[in-house]
Amino acid sequence: PRVLPRLPTLRAAVLHQDANDWNIITDPNDPARISGLIDFGDMCHGRTVNELAITLAYALLAAPDLYAATRALVSGFSQTFPLTEDEADLVFDLMRMRLVCSVCISSRQSKLHPENDSLLISQAPAFALLERLDQLDPAFMIALCRKAAGFEAIPGAAEVTKYLAHSPRQ
């Protein structure tokens, strides 16, 4: 109920949809700098924030610290391409949905093409990440994404803090 009613209000664009470690080209002089992408077979028109959600899903597969990795990626993305407040609210849920879609699609494809081992390359890590994410508080992760994108962690928090700071103490 959090995502579906808000999808029509989100920005749309043509999306690469497959920014993972197999499709990223790095700068040979600075391997930490991404200089390009390959594999445009999954491109489609969709919600712009899905590009971040998909990248986040892949980036978290082997991340030892889910909080730090999420914060770094959302913050870095937002510095280059600022998110709207609704996008910041929804990116965590959209990332989880990408993982669910990935395991469903890879399961179906591997049944249709059992000879193609590459179809299952990220399935086990995706299941493991979904289990790890299940242990986290979704409200906290949404607040973390909001803060990393430059918004208040919880809408209205500044007003509440200001009120509490100036209210008479009893």
DSSP file with accessible surface (Angstrom, degrees, kcal/mol):
  #  RESIDUE AA STRUCTURE BP1 BP2  ACC     N-H-->O    O-->H-N    N-H-->O    O-->H-N    TCO  KAPPA ALPHA  PHI   PSI    X-CA   Y-CA   Z-CA
    1    1 A P              0   0  161      0, 0.0     5,-0.1     0, 0.0     0, 0.0   0.000 360.0 360.0 360.0 -17.4    0.0    0.0    0.0
    2    2 A R        +     0   0  106      2,-0.1     4,-0.2     3,-0.1    91,-0.0   0.860 360.0  29.3 -77.1 -35.0    3.0    2.3    0.4
    3    3 A V  S >> S+     0   0   31      2,-0.1     3,-1.4     3,-0.1     4,-1.2   0.934 107.5  59.7 -95.8 -55.5    4.3    2.1   -3.2
    4    4 A L  G >4 S+     0   0  132      1,-0.3     3,-0.8     2,-0.2    -2,-0.1   0.862 103.7  50.2 -52.6 -47.1    1.5    1.4   -5.7
    5    5 A P  G 34 S+     0   0   90      0, 0.0    -1,-0.3     0, 0.0     4,-0.1   0.790 114.8  46.2 -64.4 -22.0   -0.6    4.5   -5.1
    6    6 A R  G X> S+     0   0   60     -3,-1.4     3,-1.3    -4,-0.2     4,-0.5   0.609  87.4  87.5 -95.1 -14.5    2.5    6.8   -5.4
    7    7 A L  G X< S+     0   0   45     -4,-1.2     3,-1.7    -3,-0.8    -1,-0.2   0.901  82.9  57.1 -54.6 -44.4    4.0    5.2   -8.6
    8    8 A P  G 34 S+     0   0   95      0, 0.0    -1,-0.3     0, 0.0    -2,-0.1   0.764 104.5  54.3 -62.6 -19.1    2.0    7.4  -11.0
    9    9 A T  G <4 S+     0   0   95     -3,-1.3    -2,-0.2    -4,-0.1     2,-0.2   0.564  89.3  98.2 -89.4  -8.9    3.4   10.5   -9.3
   10   10 A L  S << S-     0   0    8     -3,-1.7    -3,-0.0    -4,-0.5     2,-0.0  -0.487  83.6 -98.1 -82.0 151.8    7.1    9.5   -9.7
   11   11 A R        -     0   0   91     -2,-0.2    37,-2.3    36,-0.1    38,-0.4  -0.304  38.7-147.8 -64.1 150.1    9.3   10.8  -12.5
   12   12 A A  E     +A   47   0A  41     35,-0.3     2,-0.3    36,-0.1    35,-0.2  -0.857  25.3 150.8-122.3 154.9    9.7    8.5  -15.5
   13   13 A A  E     -A   46   0A  33     33,-2.7    33,-2.7    -2,-0.3     2,-0.5  -0.962  53.1 -75.9-163.4 172.9   12.7    8.0  -17.9
   14   14 A V  E     -A   45   0A  95     -2,-0.3     2,-0.4    31,-0.2    31,-0.2  -0.734  55.8-155.1 -80.3 129.7   14.4    5.4  -20.1
   15   15 A L  E     -A   44   0A   3     29,-3.5    29,-1.5    -2,-0.5    33,-0.0  -0.876  27.9-152.5-115.6 143.6   16.2    3.1  -17.8
   16   16 A H        -     0   0   13     -2,-0.4    26,-0.3    27,-0.2    -1,-0.1   0.908  28.7-171.8 -71.7 -46.6   19.3    0.9  -18.3
   17   17 A Q        +     0   0   39      1,-0.1    -1,-0.1    26,-0.1    23,-0.0   0.539  61.9  71.5  68.6  12.5   18.0   -1.5  -15.5
   18   18 A D        +     0   0   13     20,-0.1     2,-1.7    21,-0.1    20,-0.1  -0.036  48.0 150.8-148.5  41.0   21.0   -3.7  -15.3
   19   19 A A        +     0   0   10     32,-0.2     2,-0.3     3,-0.1    39,-0.2  -0.585  30.7 136.3 -79.5  89.1   23.8   -1.7  -13.6
   20   20 A N  S >> S-     0   0   13     -2,-1.7     3,-1.7    38,-0.1     4,-0.7  -0.774  72.9 -88.3-127.1 175.5   25.7   -4.6  -11.9
   21   21 A D  T 34 S+     0   0  131      1,-0.3     3,-0.1    -2,-0.3    -2,-0.1   0.696 125.0  55.6 -63.8 -15.5   29.3   -5.5  -11.6
   22   22 A W  T 34 S+     0   0  169      1,-0.2    -1,-0.3     3,-0.0    -3,-0.1   0.690 113.7  39.5 -84.7 -19.9   29.2   -7.4  -14.9
   23   23 A N  T <4 S+     0   0   13     -3,-1.7    15,-2.2    -5,-0.1     2,-0.4   0.331  91.8  98.8-114.3   4.6   27.9   -4.4  -16.9
   24   24 A I  E  <  -B   37   0B  48     -4,-0.7     2,-0.5    13,-0.2    13,-0.2  -0.809  55.8-153.4 -98.0 135.1   29.9   -1.5  -15.4
   25   25 A I  E     -B   36   0B  77     11,-3.0    10,-2.9    -2,-0.4    11,-1.5  -0.919  14.9-157.3-104.7 128.0   33.0   -0.1  -17.1
   26   26 A T  E     -B   34   0B  66     -2,-0.5     8,-0.2     8,-0.3     6,-0.1  -0.741  27.5 -97.7-105.1 157.7   35.5    1.5  -14.8
   27   27 A D  E >   -B   30   0B  33      6,-2.7     3,-1.0     3,-0.7     6,-0.3  -0.553  27.5-142.1 -70.1 123.6   38.1    4.1  -15.6
   28   28 A P  T 3  S+     0   0  115      0, 0.0    -1,-0.2     0, 0.0    -2,-0.0   0.811 103.1  48.1 -61.0 -26.6   41.5    2.2  -16.0
   29   29 A N  T 3  S+     0   0  153      1,-0.3    -2,-0.1     2,-0.1    -3,-0.0   0.644 127.5  24.3 -86.3 -15.9   43.3    5.1  -14.3
   30   30 A D  E X   -B   27   0B  76     -3,-1.0     3,-2.8     3,-0.2    -3,-0.7  -0.658  66.5-172.7-148.9  84.7   40.8    5.2  -11.4
   31   31 A P  E 3  S+     0   0B  92      0, 0.0    -1,-0.1     0, 0.0    -2,-0.1   0.683  84.9  63.9 -59.2 -16.1   39.0    1.9  -10.9
   32   32 A A  E 3  S+     0   0B  92     -6,-0.1     2,-0.6    -5,-0.1    -6,-0.0   0.630  89.8  82.7 -80.1 -11.2   36.6    3.5   -8.3
   33   33 A R  E <  S-     0   0B 128     -3,-2.8    -6,-2.7    -6,-0.3     2,-0.4  -0.828  75.5-141.4-100.4 123.6   35.2    5.8  -11.0
   34   34 A I  E     +B   26   0B  97     -2,-0.6    -8,-0.3    -8,-0.2     3,-0.1  -0.683  22.4 175.3 -81.2 128.4   32.5    4.4  -13.3
   35   35 A S  E     -     0   0B  64    -10,-2.9     2,-0.3    -2,-0.4    -9,-0.2   0.501  57.0 -19.1-113.4  -6.7   33.0    5.5  -16.9
   36   36 A G  E     -B   25   0B  24    -11,-1.5   -11,-3.0     2,-0.0     2,-0.3  -0.991  51.5-119.4 179.8 175.2   30.3    3.6  -18.7
   37   37 A L  E     -B   24   0B  62     -2,-0.3     2,-0.3   -13,-0.2   -13,-0.2  -0.953  17.7-166.5-131.0 151.9   27.7    0.8  -18.9
   38   38 A I        +     0   0   80    -15,-2.2   -20,-0.1    -2,-0.3   -16,-0.0  -0.770  55.2  59.6-125.3 177.0   27.3   -2.1  -21.3
   39   39 A D        -     0   0   74     -2,-0.3     3,-0.4     1,-0.1    -1,-0.2   0.991  45.2-179.9  66.9  85.2   24.4   -4.5  -22.0
   40   40 A F    >   +     0   0  118      1,-0.2     3,-1.3     2,-0.1    -1,-0.1   0.180  49.4 109.3 -99.2  18.9   21.4   -2.5  -23.0
   41   41 A G  T 3  S+     0   0   64      1,-0.3    -1,-0.2   -23,-0.1   -24,-0.1   0.664  76.5  50.7 -70.9 -17.7   19.1   -5.5  -23.4
   42   42 A D  T 3  S+     0   0   73     -3,-0.4    -1,-0.3   -26,-0.3    -2,-0.1   0.315  79.6 134.4-101.9   8.2   17.0   -4.7  -20.3
   43   43 A M    <   +     0   0   86     -3,-1.3     2,-0.3   -29,-0.1   -27,-0.2  -0.231  22.9 147.4 -61.7 145.2   16.3   -1.1  -21.2
   44   44 A C  E     -A   15   0A  51    -29,-1.5   -29,-3.5   -31,-0.1     2,-0.5  -0.959  51.3 -91.8-160.4 175.8   12.7    0.1  -20.8
   45   45 A H  E     +A   14   0A 134     -2,-0.3     2,-0.3   -31,-0.2   -31,-0.2  -0.863  66.4 122.6 -97.4 128.1   10.7    3.2  -19.9
   46   46 A G  E     -A   13   0A  16    -33,-2.7   -33,-2.7    -2,-0.5     2,-0.3  -0.910  63.2 -37.1-163.0-167.9    9.9    3.3  -16.2
   47   47 A R  E >   -A   12   0A  74     -2,-0.3     3,-2.0   -35,-0.2     4,-0.4  -0.520  49.9-134.7 -71.9 128.2   10.1    5.2  -12.9
   48   48 A T  T >> S+     0   0   16    -37,-2.3     3,-1.8    -2,-0.3     4,-0.6   0.851 101.9  61.9 -54.7 -40.3   13.5    7.0  -12.7
   49   49 A V  H 3> S+     0   0    1    -38,-0.4     4,-2.5     1,-0.3     3,-0.4   0.744  87.2  75.0 -63.2 -19.6   14.1    6.0   -9.1
   50   50 A N  H <> S+     0   0   38     -3,-2.0     4,-2.9     1,-0.2     5,-0.3   0.818  85.7  63.4 -63.3 -28.5   14.1    2.3  -10.3
   51   51 A E  H <> S+     0   0   36     -3,-1.8     4,-2.0    -4,-0.4    -1,-0.2   0.938 108.5  40.6 -60.1 -44.0   17.5    2.9  -11.7
   52   52 A L  H  X S+     0   0    0     -4,-0.6     4,-3.0    -3,-0.4    -2,-0.2   0.919 114.1  53.4 -68.5 -42.9   18.8    3.6   -8.2
   53   53 A A  H  X S+     0   0    1     -4,-2.5     4,-2.3     2,-0.2    -2,-0.2   0.917 111.2  45.7 -59.8 -42.2   16.7    0.8   -6.7
   54   54 A I  H  X S+     0   0    5     -4,-2.9     4,-2.1     2,-0.2    -1,-0.2   0.939 114.2  47.5 -67.8 -45.5   18.2   -1.7   -9.2
   55   55 A T  H  X S+     0   0   33     -4,-2.0     4,-2.7    -5,-0.3    -2,-0.2   0.918 111.7  51.7 -61.7 -41.5   21.7   -0.5   -8.7
   56   56 A L  H  X S+     0   0    0     -4,-3.0     4,-2.2     2,-0.2    -1,-0.2   0.912 105.9  54.7 -62.5 -41.3   21.2   -0.7   -4.9
   57   57 A A  H  X S+     0   0    3     -4,-2.3     4,-0.6    -5,-0.2    -1,-0.2   0.937 113.4  41.3 -59.5 -45.8   19.9   -4.2   -5.1
   58   58 A Y  H >< S+     0   0   42     -4,-2.1     3,-1.0     1,-0.2     4,-0.4   0.915 113.5  53.2 -67.8 -41.9   23.1   -5.4   -6.9
   59   59 A A  H 3< S+     0   0   54     -4,-2.7     3,-0.5     1,-0.2    -1,-0.2   0.828 107.5  51.2 -65.3 -31.6   25.4   -3.3   -4.7
   60   60 A L  H >< S+     0   0    0     -4,-2.2     3,-0.9     1,-0.2    -1,-0.2   0.611  82.5  93.4 -82.7 -10.3   24.0   -4.7   -1.5
   61   61 A L  T << S+     0   0   38     -3,-1.0    -1,-0.2    -4,-0.6    -2,-0.1   0.872 106.4  15.1 -51.4 -43.6   24.4   -8.4   -2.6
   62   62 A A  T 3  S+     0   0   92     -3,-0.5    -1,-0.3    -4,-0.4    -2,-0.1   0.206  92.5 133.3-116.7  14.6   27.8   -8.7   -1.0
   63   63 A A    <   -     0   0   10     -3,-0.9     3,-0.2     1,-0.2    -3,-0.0  -0.520  42.4-158.9 -72.0 125.2   27.9   -5.6    1.3
   64   64 A P  S    S+     0   0  125      0, 0.0     2,-0.6     0, 0.0    -1,-0.2   0.858  88.0  41.0 -70.5 -32.0   29.1   -6.4    4.8
   65   65 A D     >  -     0   0   80      1,-0.2     4,-2.4    -3,-0.0     5,-0.2  -0.890  66.6-174.6-120.2  99.8   27.4   -3.3    6.2
   66   66 A L  H  > S+     0   0   10     -2,-0.6     4,-2.2    -3,-0.2     5,-0.2   0.848  84.4  52.6 -63.5 -35.2   23.9   -2.7    4.6
   67   67 A Y  H  > S+     0   0   91      2,-0.2     4,-2.6     1,-0.2    -1,-0.2   0.954 112.4  42.6 -65.9 -50.8   23.4    0.6    6.4
   68   68 A A  H  > S+     0   0   31      1,-0.2     4,-2.7     2,-0.2     5,-0.2   0.907 116.1  48.7 -64.1 -42.1   26.7    2.1    5.2
   69   69 A A  H  X S+     0   0   29     -4,-2.4     4,-2.4     2,-0.2     5,-0.2   0.920 113.1  47.2 -65.8 -42.7   26.4    0.8    1.7
   70   70 A T  H  X S+     0   0    0     -4,-2.2     4,-2.7    -5,-0.2     5,-0.3   0.948 113.8  47.7 -62.4 -48.3   22.8    2.0    1.4
   71   71 A R  H  X S+     0   0  129     -4,-2.6     4,-2.5    -5,-0.2     5,-0.3   0.934 113.4  48.0 -59.6 -45.8   23.7    5.5    2.7
   72   72 A A  H  X S+     0   0   66     -4,-2.7     4,-2.6    -5,-0.2     5,-0.2   0.920 115.0  43.9 -63.5 -44.5   26.7    5.8    0.4
   73   73 A L  H  X S+     0   0   48     -4,-2.4     4,-2.6     2,-0.2     5,-0.2   0.939 116.2  45.0 -70.8 -44.7   24.9    4.8   -2.7
   74   74 A V  H  X S+     0   0    0     -4,-2.7     4,-2.6    -5,-0.2    -2,-0.2   0.932 116.5  47.5 -64.3 -42.3   21.7    6.9   -2.1
   75   75 A S  H  X S+     0   0   34     -4,-2.5     4,-1.9    -5,-0.3    -2,-0.2   0.942 113.5  46.8 -63.9 -47.4   23.8    9.9   -1.1
   76   76 A G  H  X S+     0   0   32     -4,-2.6     4,-1.2    -5,-0.3    -2,-0.2   0.917 114.1  47.3 -62.1 -43.5   26.1    9.5   -4.1
   77   77 A F  H >X S+     0   0   51     -4,-2.6     4,-3.5     1,-0.2     3,-0.6   0.946 111.7  51.1 -61.6 -46.3   23.3    9.1   -6.5
   78   78 A S  H 3< S+     0   0   12     -4,-2.6    -1,-0.2     1,-0.3    -2,-0.2   0.787 103.2  58.9 -65.5 -29.7   21.4   12.1   -5.0
   79   79 A Q  H 3< S+     0   0  152     -4,-1.9    -1,-0.3    -5,-0.2    -2,-0.2   0.848 118.0  31.5 -67.6 -33.0   24.4   14.3   -5.3
   80   80 A T  H << S+     0   0  127     -4,-1.2    -2,-0.2    -3,-0.6    -1,-0.2   0.841 139.4  18.2 -90.3 -39.1   24.5   13.8   -9.1
   81   81 A F  S  < S-     0   0   82     -4,-3.5    -1,-0.3    -5,-0.2    -2,-0.2  -0.828  86.9-137.5-136.2  91.3   20.8   13.3   -9.6
   82   82 A P        -     0   0   87      0, 0.0     2,-0.2     0, 0.0    -4,-0.1  -0.235  16.8-135.9 -56.7 134.1   18.7   14.7   -6.8
   83   83 A L        -     0   0   10     66,-0.2     2,-0.2    -9,-0.1     3,-0.0  -0.538  14.2-119.5 -82.5 155.1   15.8   12.5   -5.7
   84   84 A T     >  -     0   0   51     -2,-0.2     4,-2.4     1,-0.1     5,-0.2  -0.490  32.6-106.3 -82.4 166.5   12.3   13.8   -4.9
   85   85 A E  H  > S+     0   0   82      1,-0.2     4,-2.1     2,-0.2     5,-0.1   0.912 121.9  51.2 -62.9 -41.0   11.0   13.2   -1.4
   86   86 A D  H  > S+     0   0   60      2,-0.2     4,-1.5     1,-0.2    -1,-0.2   0.901 109.1  51.2 -62.3 -40.3    8.6   10.5   -2.7
   87   87 A E  H  > S+     0   0    0      1,-0.2     4,-1.7     2,-0.2     3,-0.3   0.925 109.4  50.1 -63.3 -41.6   11.5    8.7   -4.5
   88   88 A A  H  < S+     0   0    0     -4,-2.4     4,-0.4     1,-0.2    -1,-0.2   0.882 109.9  52.1 -64.0 -35.9   13.6    8.8   -1.3
   89   89 A D  H  < S+     0   0   25     -4,-2.1     4,-0.3    -5,-0.2    -1,-0.2   0.814 118.2  35.7 -65.5 -33.0   10.6    7.3    0.6
   90   90 A L  H  X S+     0   0    0     -4,-1.5     4,-2.6    -3,-0.3     5,-0.3   0.590  87.8  90.4-103.1 -12.3   10.2    4.5   -1.9
   91   91 A V  H  X S+     0   0    0     -4,-1.7     4,-2.4     1,-0.2     5,-0.2   0.871  87.7  52.6 -61.6 -35.4   13.6    3.5   -3.0
   92   92 A F  H  > S+     0   0    0     -4,-0.4     4,-2.1     2,-0.2    -1,-0.2   0.952 112.9  43.8 -65.4 -45.9   14.1    0.9   -0.2
   93   93 A D  H  > S+     0   0   16     -4,-0.3     4,-2.2     1,-0.2    -2,-0.2   0.900 113.9  50.9 -64.9 -39.6   10.8   -0.9   -1.1
   94   94 A L  H  X S+     0   0   19     -4,-2.6     4,-2.0     2,-0.2    -1,-0.2   0.880 108.3  52.8 -65.4 -36.8   11.6   -0.7   -4.8
   95   95 A M  H  X S+     0   0    0     -4,-2.4     4,-1.8    -5,-0.3    -2,-0.2   0.931 109.5  48.3 -63.8 -43.9   15.0   -2.2   -4.2
   96   96 A R  H  X S+     0   0   58     -4,-2.1     4,-2.1     1,-0.2    -2,-0.2   0.908 109.8  52.6 -63.7 -38.9   13.5   -5.2   -2.3
   97   97 A M  H  X S+     0   0  106     -4,-2.2     4,-2.8     1,-0.2    -1,-0.2   0.881 104.8  55.7 -65.2 -36.0   11.0   -5.7   -5.1
   98   98 A R  H  X S+     0   0   46     -4,-2.0     4,-2.7     2,-0.2    -1,-0.2   0.922 107.4  49.8 -61.0 -41.5   13.8   -5.8   -7.6
   99   99 A L  H  X S+     0   0    4     -4,-1.8     4,-2.2     2,-0.2     5,-0.2   0.924 110.7  49.2 -63.0 -42.5   15.4   -8.6   -5.6
  100  100 A V  H  X S+     0   0   59     -4,-2.1     4,-2.2     1,-0.2    -2,-0.2   0.939 112.6  47.8 -61.8 -46.0   12.1  -10.5   -5.5
  101  101 A C  H  X S+     0   0   53     -4,-2.8     4,-3.1     1,-0.2     5,-0.3   0.912 109.0  55.2 -60.4 -42.1   11.7  -10.1   -9.3
  102  102 A S  H  X S+     0   0   21     -4,-2.7     4,-2.6     1,-0.2     5,-0.2   0.921 110.0  43.9 -59.7 -46.1   15.2  -11.2   -9.9
  103  103 A V  H  X S+     0   0    8     -4,-2.2     4,-1.9     2,-0.2    -1,-0.2   0.886 115.6  48.8 -70.5 -34.7   14.8  -14.5   -8.1
  104  104 A C  H  X S+     0   0   77     -4,-2.2     4,-2.2    -5,-0.2    -2,-0.2   0.944 114.6  44.3 -66.7 -47.0   11.4  -15.1   -9.7
  105  105 A I  H  X S+     0   0  106     -4,-3.1     4,-3.0     1,-0.2     5,-0.2   0.928 114.0  49.0 -65.2 -44.5   12.7  -14.4  -13.2
  106  106 A S  H  X S+     0   0   13     -4,-2.6     4,-2.4    -5,-0.3    -1,-0.2   0.890 110.4  52.0 -65.9 -34.7   15.9  -16.4  -12.8
  107  107 A S  H  X S+     0   0   41     -4,-1.9     4,-1.4    -5,-0.2    -1,-0.2   0.946 113.7  43.0 -64.0 -46.4   14.0  -19.4  -11.4
  108  108 A R  H  X S+     0   0  158     -4,-2.2     4,-1.7     1,-0.2     3,-0.3   0.938 115.2  48.7 -65.2 -46.6   11.6  -19.4  -14.3
  109  109 A Q  H  X S+     0   0   63     -4,-3.0     4,-2.2     1,-0.2    -1,-0.2   0.877 108.4  53.9 -63.3 -37.9   14.4  -18.8  -16.9
  110  110 A S  H  < S+     0   0   24     -4,-2.4    -1,-0.2    -5,-0.2    -2,-0.2   0.818 107.4  51.4 -69.6 -28.0   16.5  -21.6  -15.5
  111  111 A K  H  < S+     0   0  172     -4,-1.4    -1,-0.2    -3,-0.3    -2,-0.2   0.866 113.6  44.4 -71.8 -36.0   13.6  -24.0  -15.8
  112  112 A L  H  < S+     0   0   92     -4,-1.7    -2,-0.2     1,-0.2    -1,-0.2   0.809 130.2  25.2 -74.3 -31.3   13.2  -23.0  -19.4
  113  113 A H    ><  +     0   0   82     -4,-2.2     3,-2.0    -5,-0.2    -1,-0.2  -0.574  66.9 166.1-133.5  70.2   17.0  -23.1  -20.1
  114  114 A P  T 3  S+     0   0   94      0, 0.0    -1,-0.1     0, 0.0    -3,-0.1   0.738  74.8  64.2 -63.6 -18.2   18.6  -25.5  -17.6
  115  115 A E  T 3  S+     0   0  140      1,-0.1     2,-1.1    -3,-0.1    -5,-0.1   0.666  84.0  84.0 -77.6 -13.9   21.8  -25.6  -19.6
  116  116 A N    X   +     0   0   62     -3,-2.0     3,-1.4     1,-0.2     4,-0.2  -0.708  52.3 177.0 -97.1  91.5   22.4  -21.9  -19.0
  117  117 A D  G >  S+     0   0  132     -2,-1.1     3,-1.6     1,-0.3    -1,-0.2   0.745  72.2  72.8 -64.6 -24.0   24.2  -21.7  -15.6
  118  118 A S  G >  S+     0   0   71      1,-0.3     3,-1.3     2,-0.2    -1,-0.3   0.727  81.1  72.8 -67.8 -17.7   24.6  -17.9  -15.9
  119  119 A L  G <  S+     0   0   43     -3,-1.4    -1,-0.3     1,-0.3     3,-0.2   0.755 101.6  42.9 -66.7 -21.9   20.8  -17.5  -15.3
  120  120 A L  G X> S+     0   0   71     -3,-1.6     3,-1.1    -4,-0.2     4,-0.7   0.270  78.8 114.7-106.5  12.4   21.3  -18.4  -11.6
  121  121 A I  T <4 S+     0   0   93     -3,-1.3    -1,-0.1     1,-0.3    -2,-0.1   0.820  90.0  23.8 -58.0 -35.3   24.5  -16.3  -11.1
  122  122 A S  T 3> S+     0   0   34     -4,-0.3     4,-2.1    -3,-0.2    -1,-0.3   0.356  96.3  97.0-112.9   9.0   23.0  -13.9   -8.6
  123  123 A Q  H <> S+     0   0   35     -3,-1.1     4,-2.6     2,-0.2     5,-0.2   0.950  85.2  45.0 -66.2 -50.1   20.1  -16.0   -7.3
  124  124 A A  H  X S+     0   0   73     -4,-0.7     4,-2.5     1,-0.2     5,-0.2   0.942 115.7  46.8 -61.9 -46.6   21.7  -17.4   -4.1
  125  125 A P  H  > S+     0   0   50      0, 0.0     4,-2.5     0, 0.0    -1,-0.2   0.885 111.6  52.9 -62.4 -33.1   23.1  -14.0   -3.1
  126  126 A A  H  X S+     0   0    2     -4,-2.1     4,-2.6     2,-0.2    -2,-0.2   0.928 109.9  46.7 -67.7 -43.2   19.7  -12.4   -3.8
  127  127 A F  H  X S+     0   0   94     -4,-2.6     4,-2.1     2,-0.2    -1,-0.2   0.924 112.8  50.5 -61.7 -42.7   18.0  -14.8   -1.5
  128  128 A A  H  X S+     0   0   49     -4,-2.5     4,-2.2    -5,-0.2    -2,-0.2   0.910 111.0  48.5 -62.5 -41.6   20.6  -14.3    1.1
  129  129 A L  H  X S+     0   0    2     -4,-2.5     4,-3.1     2,-0.2     5,-0.2   0.917 108.0  54.2 -66.1 -41.2   20.2  -10.5    0.9
  130  130 A L  H  X S+     0   0   34     -4,-2.6     4,-1.7     1,-0.2    -1,-0.2   0.909 109.2  49.1 -58.9 -40.0   16.4  -10.8    1.1
  131  131 A E  H  X S+     0   0  133     -4,-2.1     4,-0.6     2,-0.2    -1,-0.2   0.912 112.1  47.9 -65.2 -41.5   16.8  -12.8    4.3
  132  132 A R  H >< S+     0   0   89     -4,-2.2     3,-1.2     1,-0.2     4,-0.3   0.915 110.9  50.9 -63.9 -42.7   19.2  -10.1    5.7
  133  133 A L  H >< S+     0   0    2     -4,-3.1     3,-1.5     1,-0.3    -1,-0.2   0.826 100.4  64.0 -65.8 -30.0   16.9   -7.3    4.7
  134  134 A D  H 3< S+     0   0  126     -4,-1.7    -1,-0.3     1,-0.3    -2,-0.2   0.737  97.8  57.0 -64.0 -22.2   14.0   -9.1    6.5
  135  135 A Q  T << S+     0   0  160     -3,-1.2    -1,-0.3    -4,-0.6     2,-0.2   0.547  94.9  85.1 -84.8 -10.1   16.0   -8.6    9.8
  136  136 A L  S <  S-     0   0   26     -3,-1.5     3,-0.1    -4,-0.3    -3,-0.0  -0.630  87.5-110.2 -94.2 153.9   16.0   -4.9    9.3
  137  137 A D     >  -     0   0   97     -2,-0.2     4,-2.2     1,-0.2     3,-0.3  -0.714  23.2-152.5 -79.6 114.3   13.4   -2.4   10.3
  138  138 A P  H  > S+     0   0   41      0, 0.0     4,-2.5     0, 0.0     5,-0.2   0.876  94.4  55.8 -58.5 -36.6   11.9   -1.1    7.1
  139  139 A A  H  > S+     0   0   62      1,-0.2     4,-2.3     2,-0.2     5,-0.1   0.898 108.2  48.6 -63.9 -37.9   10.9    2.3    8.7
  140  140 A F  H  > S+     0   0  106     -3,-0.3     4,-2.7     2,-0.2    -1,-0.2   0.924 111.3  49.4 -66.1 -42.8   14.5    2.8    9.7
  141  141 A M  H  X S+     0   0    0     -4,-2.2     4,-2.4     2,-0.2    -2,-0.2   0.884 110.5  50.1 -66.2 -36.4   15.8    1.9    6.3
  142  142 A I  H  X S+     0   0   19     -4,-2.5     4,-2.7     2,-0.2    -1,-0.2   0.934 111.4  48.9 -64.8 -43.8   13.3    4.4    4.7
  143  143 A A  H  X S+     0   0   14     -4,-2.3     4,-2.7     1,-0.2    -2,-0.2   0.911 110.3  51.6 -61.9 -40.0   14.5    7.1    7.1
  144  144 A L  H  X S+     0   0   17     -4,-2.7     4,-2.7     1,-0.2    -2,-0.2   0.927 111.1  47.2 -62.8 -43.8   18.1    6.3    6.3
  145  145 A C  H  X S+     0   0    0     -4,-2.4     4,-1.6     2,-0.2    -2,-0.2   0.912 111.9  50.5 -64.4 -41.9   17.3    6.6    2.5
  146  146 A R  H  <>S+     0   0    3     -4,-2.7     5,-2.7     2,-0.2     4,-0.3   0.942 113.1  45.3 -60.5 -48.1   15.5    9.9    3.1
  147  147 A K  H ><5S+     0   0  139     -4,-2.7     3,-1.6     1,-0.2    -2,-0.2   0.917 111.3  52.5 -63.8 -42.8   18.4   11.3    5.1
  148  148 A A  H 3<5S+     0   0   14     -4,-2.7    -1,-0.2     1,-0.3    -2,-0.2   0.803 107.6  53.4 -63.8 -27.4   21.0   10.1    2.6
  149  149 A A  T 3<5S-     0   0   15     -4,-1.6    -1,-0.3    -3,-0.2   -66,-0.2   0.437 127.4 -99.2 -87.5  -0.7   19.0   11.9   -0.1
  150  150 A G  T < 5S+     0   0   67     -3,-1.6    -3,-0.2     1,-0.3     2,-0.2   0.585  85.6 114.1  97.6  12.4   19.0   15.2    1.8
  151  151 A F  S   <S-     0   0   53     -5,-2.7    -1,-0.3    -6,-0.2     2,-0.1  -0.628  78.1 -80.3-107.3 169.2   15.6   15.1    3.4
  152  152 A E        -     0   0   65     -2,-0.2    -1,-0.1     1,-0.1    -3,-0.1  -0.432  39.4-125.5 -62.5 143.2   14.5   14.8    7.1
  153  153 A A  S    S+     0   0   37      1,-0.2    -7,-0.2    -7,-0.1    -1,-0.1   0.901 101.9  22.3 -59.3 -39.5   14.7   11.2    8.2
  154  154 A I  S >  S-     0   0  108     -8,-0.1     3,-2.3    -7,-0.0     4,-0.3  -0.997  99.9-107.6-128.3 126.1   11.1   11.5    9.3
  155  155 A P  T 3  S+     0   0   79      0, 0.0    -2,-0.0     0, 0.0    -4,-0.0  -0.263 105.3  16.7 -55.5 131.9    8.8   14.1    7.7
  156  156 A G  T 3> S+     0   0   24      3,-0.0     4,-2.1     4,-0.0     5,-0.2   0.424  84.4 126.2  87.6   0.5    8.2   16.9   10.3
  157  157 A A  H <> S+     0   0   35     -3,-2.3     4,-2.8     1,-0.2     5,-0.2   0.888  71.1  53.7 -60.8 -38.9   11.0   15.9   12.6
  158  158 A A  H  > S+     0   0   59     -4,-0.3     4,-2.7     1,-0.2    -1,-0.2   0.907 108.4  49.6 -64.3 -40.4   12.5   19.4   12.6
  159  159 A E  H  > S+     0   0  152      2,-0.2     4,-2.5     1,-0.2    -1,-0.2   0.912 112.4  47.2 -64.1 -42.5    9.2   20.9   13.6
  160  160 A V  H  X S+     0   0   86     -4,-2.1     4,-2.9     2,-0.2     5,-0.2   0.939 113.1  48.7 -64.8 -44.6    8.8   18.4   16.5
  161  161 A T  H  X S+     0   0   92     -4,-2.8     4,-2.3     1,-0.2    -2,-0.2   0.926 112.5  48.4 -61.5 -43.7   12.4   19.0   17.6
  162  162 A K  H  X S+     0   0  144     -4,-2.7     4,-1.5    -5,-0.2    -1,-0.2   0.924 112.0  49.2 -63.1 -44.1   11.9   22.8   17.5
  163  163 A Y  H  X S+     0   0  163     -4,-2.5     4,-0.9     1,-0.2     3,-0.4   0.941 112.3  47.7 -60.5 -47.3    8.6   22.5   19.5
  164  164 A L  H  < S+     0   0   98     -4,-2.9     3,-0.4     1,-0.2    -1,-0.2   0.871 109.7  53.5 -64.1 -35.6   10.2   20.3   22.1
  165  165 A A  H  < S+     0   0   60     -4,-2.3    -1,-0.2    -5,-0.2    -2,-0.2   0.803 117.8  36.0 -69.3 -27.8   13.2   22.6   22.5
  166  166 A H  H  < S+     0   0  148     -4,-1.5    -1,-0.2    -3,-0.4    -2,-0.2   0.380  91.9 106.2-108.5   2.4   11.0   25.7   23.1
  167  167 A S  S  < S-     0   0   30     -4,-0.9     2,-0.1    -3,-0.4    -3,-0.0  -0.577  80.7 -99.7 -82.9 147.1    8.2   24.1   25.1
  168  168 A P        -     0   0  118      0, 0.0     2,-0.4     0, 0.0    -1,-0.1  -0.388  36.9-128.5 -64.8 139.2    8.0   24.9   28.8
  169  169 A R              0   0  209     -2,-0.1     0, 0.0    -3,-0.0     0, 0.0  -0.710 360.0 360.0 -89.6 142.3    9.4   22.1   31.0
  170  170 A Q              0   0  240     -2,-0.4    -1,-0.0     0, 0.0     0, 0.0  -0.718 360.0 360.0-107.7 360.0    7.3   20.7   33.8
